[in-house]
Amino acid sequence: MPSQKTDTEHLDKKEFFKEVSEPLQVKEFSSKSIDIREREHMMQWQGTTTKFLLSAYGALLFFTILIIFLQGFKAWGFQLESAFLHWLGGATIGEVGGLALLVYGFFFKKPR
């Protein structure tokens, strides 16, 4: 089981003890712990949102390809107009992909 990294693992021992040896006021300590909890919550939220978007996008692509294959092999009398199939493929890839890019940009780009 891999060990979880902390914020202080990148510091060497002298820097770590120098940072720890300075006492924190209660207000500073509570604001730092709240900031850390907010960051952890935001990272968890970003991860959940990303997993949802990628799974939704994957499922939509799978079902679009399934419909196209059903149409191509005419399985079980499946028949759709070719214009609808073109629209379905373009809408699935363009709209959902564009939405995923917008959400990704909102969550992961640094504010300017």
Residue pairs with C-beta under 8 A, 6 or more apart in sequence:
7 36
8 16
8 19
11 19
24 32
46 107
46 108
49 103
49 107
50 104
50 107
53 99
53 100
53 103
53 104
54 100
56 96
57 96
57 97
57 100
60 92
60 96
61 92
61 93
64 88
64 89
64 92
64 93
67 80
67 85
67 88
68 85
68 88
68 89
69 75
70 76
70 78
71 78
71 79
71 80
71 85
